[in-house]
Amino acid sequence: MSLSISHLGRRSLTALATALLQGWVMVLCLAAVLSLLRVMQMAWHWPSGLSAPLPDLWVVVFQGARFDLKVCAAAALLLLPVMAVAPVRWHGRLTGVVAFIFVTASLINLHYFGFYKTPIDPVVFGVFEDDTKAIFQTIWSDFPVTLTLSVLLACSWLAMASRRMLYARLSDWLNRRRHQGVVLLAVLVALFLLVLTTKGTLRAMALGRQNVSVTTSQFLNDMVPNGVIALKFAWDGRRDSQNLSDPLVGLRHWGYGAPLEAARTLGLTAADEASLLAALRRDVPPPAAGQKTTPKNLLFFLMESWSAEPFLYQAKDFDVLGRLAPTLNGACHFSNFESAQPGTHPSLEAILFSSPITPLTLGTQGKQAIPWAIPAVLKRAGYRTLFVTSARSGWRDLDRVLKVQGFDEVVDANTLKAAYPEATLGIWGVWDSYVFKYLSERLKQPQDKPLFVFVLTSTNHPPYDLPADYPRVPRNLAKWGGERDADTFLPNLDTYHYATDLLGGLVQEVQAGPLRANTVMAATGDHNVRSFGLYATPERRYLKNQVPFVIWGDGLDCGPQQQLPASHRDMFPTLLPLIGSGQGYVATGRNLLLNPAQQSNAALNAPRALTYYGTARSTQGAWLLGDEASFVCTPTTVQTGQACAWDAQADAQERAFLGLLDWQVRVGLKSPK
């Protein structure tokens, strides 16, 4: 009996040793392949003009390898119980599946970075929430699918073949007769090192998101995460956005334990959380006694992929703006402006719902009214509210969500197709021209209420198709001062001009018609566009998130802030006072038509741009919130006379502000546990 137990123990120990050896061989070989893919990704996306010192390249490769080892070790730990009981002939298949999945994730990360200029983030889950068929059609037409599949197969084979060769050599050790105590010691050491590698560090805090930033170059830092770890970070962000039961999640993330603590950093005096919530809301002041005012129409355009950079090169022989160009002379053009998010739907939620949490409305929150939503605010003020898009409103459940959040009407591609039978439905919807045709006709109709119209265009989007009868504009490409490496650069310029020209046509029509005196128009971009570059060089980094923000109206006083850093958060705090309507909207930013130096709260009116995913920019430089090492000076047309240096107070204020925005959403919606 004792002999049988001893024999069983030896067999179990040998099986565990074999499984551990298989696991470690997989970790080493697969991590090497992932590191190779990282180098390939850096070479594939390397921006023209970017130079990086060799030590920075080495630290990126080294830090990336730590993440590669971490995720591979985690996979080995998960497989360990299975491999300990499964026949050895199955081990290769199991590790082969892991290799295939990990290589696939890294290649997805490679192309995701090319499109969004960021590693995989929560927006990636939109592939199942958007028009999935349209997304895959775009991928097929716009990405090197055949080459990618070839690399996938080659790298997967390399990982499996090297694993098989290395295991064949190392397994000889197990086949020799050795003292069981030595084998047991080796098993314990191997298991301990595997757990330690999964943690990624000897320190108390495991290797995580905080360890991604290792240089001052955002491009190089973005190369550190592999596809698996980037997907894990994205899943964590997605989880936090869908669970609103803990109101302090965002505050803690940005370094604050309580909302009143963050409020003090911003100079907000509030006795309790209820008064703080009230302080974060704004009402447009009522007119003075005896003064009669007529609320103005507000037409707001969220232009797909409307980057700011083409505005810099507009010329007669490099026309990218079309009929919009002459309208800028009488407009307030904020030319140092950033988007809140890097994707369409996240920016849409940030603007309409004053929310850094995204996706916010895909779950139960989308079925309950958000009191501070911009359309709800204006509907309470007596406006008729319209959402008009050339895309299909079933995208991200907008047809359901928008009506709950205060829009009286949702006009989409299907509505426009019914109104204009000649319209053709493409991948994403109808051509933008039908949106502007519809608006032109709608504005000519008698209105019993002032109008708030929120427009979302879609044609300036991959695969950058245009109507067959659209006359493409010849351009002197020598006037383009930026990058031009993307294959879609020229088609993108055409779709950019197409959409911008249509906007300019409507602006000219309104300004020449009877609605001029009582209509304010505004336009911005949802995010930058990938075809115009990665903006990785120090002199171009400030352009990475830039989109235009333009306001047209009768008798505008544009103020002194048109060249100061600003962002999406500042738009409706500027527009609502301008039209004289709005009760209970969130004070997400400052009024760009005022002089910030004359405002009482310097922290809330500081000329800074903020993205809702954690980057900020001042007149001196740009940085990741909470990361002093990421600070870089940025060229600017604004001459402040101040030295370019990290400002810890500015960083603390922006972290406090973003934390409070997150907190007020979670408290306001009160998601059940």
N, C-alpha and C positions, 0 to 999 in steps of 0.2 A: 504493500500500500504506500509506504513511504517512498519507495522507488518510483511509483507512478506519479506521486505528487511532485517529486524532484524532477522527473522527466517533463511533467506538465509545466513546471516553473521554468525549466530551461527553454522549452518550446515557446512559452509566452514571452520570455525575455528576448529570445532570438527574433520573434515576430515583431516585437516593439522596436528592437534595434534596427531591423530591416526597414520598418515604416519610417523611423526617424532618419535613417540614411537616405531613403527615397525622398523624404520631405526636404532635407537639407540640400540634396542634389538639385531638386526642383527650385528651391529658393535661390541658389547661386546661379544656376543657368538662366532662369527666367528673369532674375534681377539684372543680369548682364544684358539680356536682350532688351529689356525696358530702358536701360541706360543708353543702349545703342539707339533706340527709337527717339530718346530725348535729344541726342546729338543730331539725329536726322531732322527732328522738328525744328531745332535751332537753325540748322542750315537752310531748311525749306522756307522758313519765315524770316530769315535774317533781313532786317530793314536796310535799304540802301543808305549809305552814309553813316551807319552806326559803327562806332569803334568801341571796343571794350578791352580793358586790360586783362592779360592772361590770368592773374589771380582771381578776377571776378568770374571768368569762365570756369576755372577750376572749382571754385566754391559752389557754383551752380551744379556742376556735374557731381560733386561730392555730396551736396545736400540732396540732390535728386536721387542719388544712389541709396541714401539712407531711407528715403520714402519707398523706393523700389524694394529694398530688403524688408521693410516693415510690412508692406501689403503681401508680399510673397510668403513671409513667415506666418502671417495671419492665416493665409490660405492653407499652408502646411499644417498648422495647428488644427484647423477645421477638418482636414482630411485625415489626420493622424489616427483617430479611432477606426475609421473605415479601412485604411490601409493595414492597420494592425490585425484585422480579422479577415480581410479579403485576400484571395490568392495573389501571389506576386505578379502574375501575368496581367492582372488588372491595373496595377500601379501606373504603368505607362499611359493607359487610357485616361485614368483619372487626372494625372498631372497634365496630359495633353489637352484635356478640356479646359483646365485652369489656364494653361498657356494661351489657348485660343481666345478665351474671354478677356484676359488681361491685355493681350496685344490688340484686340478689337477696341477695347476701351481707350488705349493710348492713341490709336489712329483716329478714333472719334474725337478725342481731345485735340489732336493735331488740326483737324479741319474745323473744329468748333472755334479754336483760337483764330484761325484764318477768317472766320465769319464775324465773330463777336469781339475779337481782340482781347479775349479773356479765356482762361481755362474753363472747363465745364462748370456751369453754375446752375442755380435752380431753374433758369429759363429752359434748360434742356428737356424738362419734363413736358414742355409744351408740344413736343412731337406727338404726344397722345391726346392733347387737348385742343390743338389747332386742327386745321384741315390736313390730316395725316397724308392723304393721297397727294395733295399739293406739295407738301414738304418733300416727299420722296421723288416727285417729278422734278422739283427744283434741284435736289441732290444729284439726280441722274444727269440733268442738263448742265449743271454748273460746277460739278466736282469731278476729279479724275477717278472715277469709280473703278475702272479696270486696273489702273496702276495701284490703287489702294488695296484692292483684293489680292493683287499679286504680292504686294509687300506683306499683307496679312498672312498669306499662305507661307511665304518664305521665312518670315520671322517666327511663326508658329513651328514650322519644321525645324528651324535652327534651335529653338529652345528645347524641343523634344529630342532631337538627334544628339545635342550636346549632353542632355540629361542622361540619355541611354549610354553614351560612351563613358561619361564620368562615373556613373553607377557601376558599370561593368568592371571598372578598375578598382573602385573602392570596396565593392562587395566581396572581393577576394579576402579581405580582412575578416569578414564574418564567416567565411567558409573554412577558415583555419581553426584548429582546436586552440582555444585560449581559455584562460581561467575565467570562470563566470563572474568573479569579482571585478575583473578588468572591464568586461562587457557591461556590467551593471553601472560601474562608474562612468563609462563612456556614455551610456544611455542618460544618466542623470545630468551629466554636463551638457550633452546635446539638447536635452529638453529645457534645461535652464537657459541656455543661450538662445533657443528658439523663442521662448517667452520674452526674453530680454530684447531680442531683435524685433518682436512684434510691438513692444513699447517704443523702440527706436532710440532710447537714450538711457543713461544711468541716472539722470536727474529725476526729481519727484514728478514733474509734469511730462506726460508722454509727448512724443513728437507729434505736432499737430499744425493747425492753420497758422499759429503764431510763428512757426519756424520756416514759413515759405519765403519771407522777405529776408534776403541775404545780401543784396546789393542795392545801390541807389537807382539801378535801372529797372523800371517796371517790366520791360520786355524780358530781361533775364530772370527776374523773379517769377514771371508767369511760366517760365520753362521748368521750374522746379517740380510742380506736382505732376505725377503720372496720371493717366486716365482714371485709374481706380480710385486713387486718393482724391482727385478732383471731384469724382462722382460722389464720394463719401461726404466731402464738404458740402456739395450741392444738396445732398439728401438731408443733411443736418439743417441747412438753411430752409429747405422746404418744410421739414418737420416743424420748425419754430414758427413758420408763417401760417401753418394750418392749425396750430394749437394755441389758442389765445387765452387759455385758462390761467396762465401765470403772467400777470401784468408787468412783472419786473424783468422779464427775459431780456428785452432790448436794453434797458437801463444797465443791467449788470454787464451785458456784452460790451458796452461803451464805458464801463468803469465807474458806475454810480450804483449805490445800494438802495437809494430811495429817490422818488421824484423831487422832493423838496430840496435835497442835496444838489441835484442838477439845476433846479431853479435858482438857487443861490449863486451858482457859477455864472448864470446868465443875468444876474441882477434883478430877478423877478421876486417881488415880495408877496408871499402868499402864506396865510395863516394855516391853511390845511390843504388837502388834496382837492377838495371841491372848489376852493377859490383859485387854486392853480389851474384847474381845468377851465374855469371861467376866464382866467388871464390869457390862456392860449387861444381863446376864441375872439373874433372881432366882429363888430357891426359897422356898416357904413353909417357915418353920422347923418341924422335926419337934416333936411334943409332948415335954414333959419326961419324964424317966425315970419309969416307973410310971404315967404319966397316959394314960388311954384316951380317945380321941376318936372320934367318929363323923362322917365327912364329911357336910356338909350338902348338900341339893339346892340347885341354883342355877337359877332361872328368870329369864332375861334377855329383856327386850322392847325391840326397836328399832321405835319407833312412827313410821309414815310421817308426815312433815311435822308433827311434834309440837313446835310453837313454844312458847317459854316465855311469851310475852306474855299469852296468855289467862289464865294463872294469876294475873296481877296484878289482874284485874277480876272474878274469881269471886265471885258473890253469889247469894242466893236468887232474886233477880229477874234475874240474868244468869248462868244456869247453863251453864258450858262443860265442867265436870269430871264431872258426874253422880255415880256411886257412888264415884269416886276421891276426891272432896273429903274425906269423913270419915276416910279412911285416912291422910291427910297428918299428922294430929295425932301419930301414933305412928311416923312415918317420918322418915328423914333426907332432907330435900329440899334439894338444892344448887341455889340459885336464881340463881346468877351464873355460868352454865355455857354452854360453847360447843361446837358440833359441829366435828369434825375437818375435814370436807369439805362442800361445798355440794350434794352429790347423794347419792342412796341407795346406789348401788354403791360409789362412792369411800369413803363413810363405813363401809359394811359391810367393805370391805377394810382400812381403817384400824383398825377395832375388832378384827376377827378375826385379822388378820395383822400388826398393829403396824407398818403400812407407810404412809409418806407417798407412796410410789410407786403410782400408779394410772393405768390399769388394770394390775394385777399378774398376775392369774391367767387372762387371756384367751388368752395365748400358751402357750409350752412350760412356763412356770413353773407354770401351773395343773395340769399333769400330774404334777408332782413334789411330794412331801410337804414342807410347810414345818414344820420341827421345832418352832418356837416358836408356831405357830398355836394360839389359845386352845382349840379343841376337841381338838387333838392333846395339848396339855398336860393337859387334864382326862381324856382317855381313858387316858393313861399313869397317871394317878392313880387309875384304877379306876372312872371314871364311865361310864354309858351316855349317849351324846351324841345329841341330837335337834335338827334344824333344822326349824322349823314355820313355814309362811307361807301366807297366803291367796292369794298370787300363784302364777303358774306358775314352777316351778323351772328350766325351760328358759331363762328370762331370764338373760342373761350367762353361760350354761353352768353355772349353779349346781348343777344336778342332777349334773353330772360333777365339778365342782371340789370341792364340799363333802364328798363322800365320800372323796376323795383326802386332804383336809385334816383328817380325824379325826372326821367325823360318822358315827355308826352308821346313822342313819336320816334321810331327807329326806322330810318330809311337806308336800305342796304342794296347790294348788287341785285338781289331778286326783285326788290321794289323798282329799281331803276330799269331792269330788263322788262318788267311789265309796262312801265311808262314809255319806254323807248324800245320797241320790238327789234329795231335794227342793231341794238347793242349785242355784242358777243360776250359770252361768259368765258373768261380765261381761267388760268390756274387759280388766281386769287380772287377774281371777281370781274367787274366790267372796267373799261378804261376810265381813268379819272375825269375825262372830258364830260362824261355823263353826270358826274357829281356837280360840276360847275354849271352845266346846262340846267340841271334841276334847280340849283340855288338861284340862278338868274331868273328863272320863271317864278319860283316861289316868292322871291322878294318883290316881284311886281304885283302880287296879289294883295288885296286889302287885309290888314292885320288888326284884330281887335285887342291884341296884347303886344307888348314889346317882345322881341325874339331873342332867344339865346340859342345859337346854332353851334354845335361842336362837330367839326368835320375831320374825318380820318381818311387820308388818301392811301393808295396801295400800289400804284403802277411803278413807282421808283423802288422796285424790290426785285431781287433775283427771281427769274432769269433775265430781267431787264428787257422784256419784250415791249414793243410799241405797235400801235395800229399800222396797218400796211400803207395807209395813205399819209402817214406823218412825214413831213419833209425834214430830214436830218440836216442839222446846221453845220456847215464846214467851220473848222476852228484852226487857229494858229497855235499848235500845241506847244510851241516855244514859250507861250505866255503862262503855261502851267508851271508853278513853282514848287510843286510837291512831288510825291512819289507816283510812279506810274507802272509798277511792276505787275499789277493784277491783270489777268486776261480780260476781265470784264470792265476795265477802266473806261474804254471808249463807249461801249453800250450804256454804261452807267451815267456818263456825262449827258447822253441823249435823253434818257428817262428823267434825269434831274432837270434838264432844261424843259422837257415836256410838262412836268408837273408844276414847275415854278412859273412858267409862262402862263399856264391856265390860271394860277392864283393871281398873277399880275393882271390878267384880263378882267377878272371879277372885281379886283380892287379898283381898277380904272372905271369900270362900269358904275360901281357904287358911288365913287367920288364925283362922277359926272352927273349923277341922278338926284332925285328928290330925297333919297335917304341919307345923303352926305352929312347933314347937320346933326342927325340923331342916331348915327351908327358908328360904333367903334369896331375895327377889325384888328385881329392879332393873329400871328402865325409863328410857329416854332417847329423844330424837328423832333421826332420821337427819340432819335439817337443818331450817332455818326454812322458812316457807311464804310464797309470794309474795303471797297475798291480804291479808296483814296489813300490807303496806306496804314501803317501800324503806328506811326507817330512815336517811334522809339528813340530817336535822337534827341539830345537835350534841348536843341533849339526848336524842335517841333512837338515836344511832349505836351505843351499846353493846348494843342489843337485836338488832342485825342478824343475828348468828350464834347467838343464844341458843336453847337447848333445855333442857328440864328434865332433871335427873338425880335419881331418887328411889330410895331403898333401903328395903325393908321386911324386918324380921327380929325375932326374939325377943330382947329385952334389948339392943338396940342402944345404944351410946354414940356419939352423932353428932359429938361434938367441936366445935371452934371454927371450922370452915371452911365452914359452910353458906352464908355470904354472901360468901366470898372468891372471886375469879376462879379458875375451873377449867375443864377441858374433857375431851373424850372420852379423851384420853391418860391421864387419871387414874382411869378406871373400874375396869379389871381389876387394877391395882396396889392398889386399895381392896378389891375383891370377893374376890380369891383368898385373901389372908390371913384374910378374914372367914369363909370356909367351910373354912379349914384344909387346902387342897389346892393343888397347882401346883408343878411343877418345870420350870425352864428357860424361864419366860416372860420377855418383854422388859420391862425397867423403863422403860416409856414415860412414866411420870409419878409423881406422889406419892400416898401413901395419905391420902385425904381425911378419914379418921377420926382421924388423929393431929394433934398440935399442931405446925405447921411450925417454930415457934420453938425447939422442943426437938430437932430433927433435926440430925445432924452436918453434912450437906452443904447449906448454905444455897442454893446455886445450883439443885440438883435439887429442892428442896422449897419454892422461892419461890412465893408465891400468885399465879400468872400463868396466863392462858388462852392456848393456842396452837392455831392451826389449821395443818393440814398443807400448806396452800397459801400460807402466808407472812404471816399477820397475827398479832399478839400483843396482849394486853391485861393491864395490871397494875391495882393498886388506884388508880393515878393517871390513866392514860390508855391509849389504843390507838394502834397504829401498824403500818405495813408494815415487815417486817423489813428492816433495812439502810437505811431511808429516814427520816432525822431530820425532814425537812420534812413528813412525813405525820402526825407525832405530834399528837394532839388530846386535851385533857383530857376525861374522861367523867364524868358524874354517877354517883355510886355511893352506896349505903347504908353502905358501909364507911368509917368515919372513921379515917384513919391518922395525921393530924396532920402529914403530910409535904407539902411543896410539890409541886404538879403540874408536872413538868418531864421532858423527855427524859432517859432513863437509858441511856447508851451501854453500860454494863456489862450491864444486863439484856438489851439488844438482842444483844450479842455472845454471851451465854449461850444465848439462844433460837435464834440462828442455828447455834451449835455443836451444840445438842441436835438440831435438825432435820437438820443435816448428818450427825450420827452415826447417827440412825435410818435415814436413806437409805443410808448406807454399810453398816450391819450387814445390811440386806436384800440389797444387791448382793453382798456378800462371802459371805453365808450361802447364796445360791442359785447363785452361781458360774455365771452364764450364759456359754456358750461364745461365742468371737468368731466 
